[in-house]
Amino acid sequence: MSELSDYHKLVKSLTKEDILSRFSSVTPLAASKYEFSSTSSSSSNTASGSESAPVSSSASANSSSSDTLFSGHDEEQIKLMDENCIVLDYNDTPLGAGTKKLCHIMDNINQGLLHRAFSVFLFNSNNELLLQQRADEKITFPSMWTNTCCSHPLCVKTEVGVDFTTQESNLDLAIKGAQSAAQRKLFQELGIPAEDVPKEDFKFLTRIHYMAPSDGLWGEHEIDYILIIKANPSVNVNPNEVKDYKYVSAEKLKEMFEDPELVFTPWFKLICESYLFKWWDHIDSLEEFKSDKIDRML
């Protein structure tokens, strides 16, 4: 087994108490039910039946810092940075709610702040993968090509992955939360109706733990739930989220990777290099690739 990186050792060493102390603006999960100190709703659109994201009490804090971080950025994208991501420990246990802003500031990531994410890979009946090019307006990783949809389950009851009777989390509940979030974001980003992508049709394969800087100020540090779905949905993109989209074969995607003018998100390239083309060859029989383990790529 290879030696863990210094960053990996740091993240692994952080306890719940360490994380909540180091990042005091994280709202801890309530002892009796998962509600937060402020519940004003996000401006983002939601698919039918989905909840809006509560906005934490820290969302308006450090306004001068926010002015610097968000200087020149799109107003709609700035509003979305108030959504509450699910802050995690090393073992993928939800600890609390942290704004999207908090979770994506590179200084916080360098101190070990970790959150939950999902990545959807949607294949049509011709086994072509739906790609999107992120909008120029995106604050993190703008204008880059990536998989069908990549975003975050939010700290709301339908997505947080917690049993409200026992107050415990488990992988099955977390997967259901990621499936709900995937359906919500496919609608918000690509205009794909919920009925075209039923939650139960998202097949969970594995979790990937990775960290990637964006532009020095922003980055990602996620445990990413990989979801595969076969569908032929209608698409009506939100131009504030998606600049372009296309279906590609495996051969076409490999050609795109060779084009120096095209830029891809780091998580998409990581997944492609490690997994995707093997999955693609077995797209109708993926059960052998399913894993309950977290693949650490730190």
N, C-alpha and C positions, 0 to 999 in steps of 0.2 A: 504494500500500500504506500502511495506517495505521501510525502510530508505535506501537512496542511499549510496553506499560506497563512501569513500573519493575520490577514483580514478574516479568514475563515476561523482561526482560533479566537479572534475577538468576538465574532458573532456567536460562536458556539458557547463562549464563556458567560454571556449576558443572561442573568436571571430575570424573572418577571419584575422583581423589585429594582434591579439595575435599570431596566428599560423605562419603567414608569418614573423613576427618579431622574434619570438622565434627560428624558423627554417629558417635561412636566405638563406640556400642553396636550398630551394624549389623554383622552377621556376614558378612564377605566370602565370596563363592563360592569354594570350594576350588579349587586349581589343577588337580587331577586328576579330581575328581568332586564333584557337588553334594551335600555332606553338611555338617552343622553341628555345632557344639561340644556341643550338648545335643540329645537326641532323645526326650525324654519327650513322650508324645502328648497332643494336645488332648482336651478333654472333649466336643467336638462330635460328633454323629452323622455318619456318612459313608454315601454310597451304595455299593452293591456294587461292589467293585473299586477303590475310591478309597483313597488313603493318608491317614493322619492327619498333622496338621501338626506338625513338630518345633518345640519351644519353645526359643528362643534363650537363651544364658547370661545375657542382660541382663534376662530376664523378671522376676526377683525383685529387681532393683536398684532403688534409690531408693524403698524401701517407704514412707517417710514422705510422699514426693510422691504415691505411688499412693494412700495413704489419703485424701489431700485430693482428688485427681482423681476417685476412685471413691466418695466419701462419698455415701451414700444410694442407690447404684445396686444393681441386681439381681446376686446372686452368680453366677448362670450366665453372664450377659453379661460380668461381670468376667473370668471364666475364659477366655472367648473372645478377650479382648484380648491373651492370650499367644500367639495364633496368629501365624505368621510370614508377613507380606506380602513381596512382591518389590519391593525398592528399586531404582529406575531412575535412569538419567541422562536428559537431555533428549531423546535419540534413542530412548528406549524399550529401552535395553540393560540387562538385569539386572545389578546390581552386588553384591547380597547380600540377606540376610534381616533384616528389621526387624519387631519385634512390631507387631501391630495398634495397640497403645497408642502406641508410639513414632511410628508413621506418621500418627496422627490427632490428636496434640497440636498445638494451633494455633500454639504458639510454634515448634515444629519446622517446620510448614508455612510459616510466615512466613520461615523461613531457607532455604526451597527444597526441603525433603524431599518426594520424589515416589515414588508407588508405582503398581502395576498393578491394574486393576479390570476388571470386566465388568458389562454390563447386559443382561438377557434380556427380550425382548418376545415373549410366547407368545400366539399367536392360535389360536382354535378354528376349527372347520370353518365357522362362520358369520362368520368374519373379525372376531370380537370379541376384544378385548385383555383378558388376565387382569391385573387390578391387585391389589396388596396394600396394606393399611394396616399400617405397621410397629407392632410392639408398643410399649406404654407403657414396657416394661422396657428398650428399646434405649437405649444410651448416647449414640449419635449419631443425630440426626434422629428422635427418638421420635414415635410416633403419626401420622406423616405418610403420606399416600398416595403411592404410587410405582408404577413398572413391576413386572412379574411377579417379578423377582428381581434384586438388585444386590449384588454382594459382590466378593471378591478371589480370584484364583488365589493359591495358597500356594507357598512356597519348598520344594516337594517335587518329586521327579523327574517325576511325571506332569503337573505344572502349570507348572513354571518356564520351559518353552519353550527348552531348550538341547539341542544335539546333544552327547552325552557322548563321542563319538569325537573331534570336532574342537574341543570346548569353545566352540563358537560358537552364538549365538542368531540366529534369523531369524523373519520374520513368520509363516510357515506353522507353525512349531513353537509359537510364542506363541499362535496361534489354537487349536491343538489343546489346549494347556494351559488356555486359557480355556473351551473346550468341556467339558473334564473337570471343571473347577471349577464350571461352570454346572450340570452334571448332579448333582454332589455337593450343591450348595447348594439346588437345587430339592427334593431329598429332605429335607435337614436343616430347611429352613424351611417348606415346603408339603407335605411328605410325598408328593411325586410320585415314583413308582418309576422307576428308571433305564430299565426297558424301555419306559416310556411316552414317554421323551424320549431316543432314541438320540443319541449324541454327533455322529454324522455328519449328523443332521437340523438341527443348529444352523448357521444361515447367517450368516457374518461379513459385516458391511457396511462398518464404518469404525472409526476410533479418535478419541476426543474427549479433549482435554487441557483440564481445567478445575480451578478452585480454588473452594471454597465453605466459609465458616465455618458452624458449627452453633450453638453457644451461648456463644462466647467462649473456652471451654477446649478445645473439640474442633472438628474440621473435616475437610474432604476436599481432597486435591490428588492427582489421579489421571490416568493415561492409561487411558481407559475403552473396552474392546472391546465393540462393539455386536453382539449376537447375536439373530437372529430365528428363531423356530421355529413351525411350525404343528402342533398336536397337540390331542388331546382327553383329557387325562390325568385320572386319579383324583387327588383332592386331600384331604389329611388334615393340616391345618395344625398346626404346633408353636406353641402359644399364647405361648411365651416369645419367639417371633420375629415372629409375625403376629397382629394384632388382628382383622382382617377381610379379606375378599377378594371380588372380584366381576368378572364379565365385562362389558365395556362396548363399545358401538359408538363410532365416532368422534364422532358427534353427542352422545352421552351424555357423553363425556369433555369435550367443549367446554362442555357445561352445567355439569359439575362444576367446571371452572376458573372459572366465573362465580359460584360459591357462596362467599361470604366466610367461611363457617364451616369450609370444607375447606382444609387446608394440604398442600402437595405438596413433595417433596424438590427441592432446586435443580437437580440433574442431570436429573431427569425433566422439569421445566418447560423446561430448556434444550434438551433433545433434542426435546421436543414442538414448541417454538417454531421450531426450526431445521430439523427433519427429519421428525418422525413422521408428520404428516398427509399429506405427499407420499409417504412409503413406504406408508402405509395404502392409498392409492389404487391402488398397484401391488403389492399384497402377494404376488401370485402370479408376478410378473416383476420381481424386485428387482436383477437383475444390473447394470442400468445405474447403480445407485446405489452399487455396491461401489467402495471406494477404498482404496489402499494408503497414502495420505497420512494424517498426523495433523492433525486440525482443531484448531487452537489457539484456545481461548476464554478467554484470560487477560487 
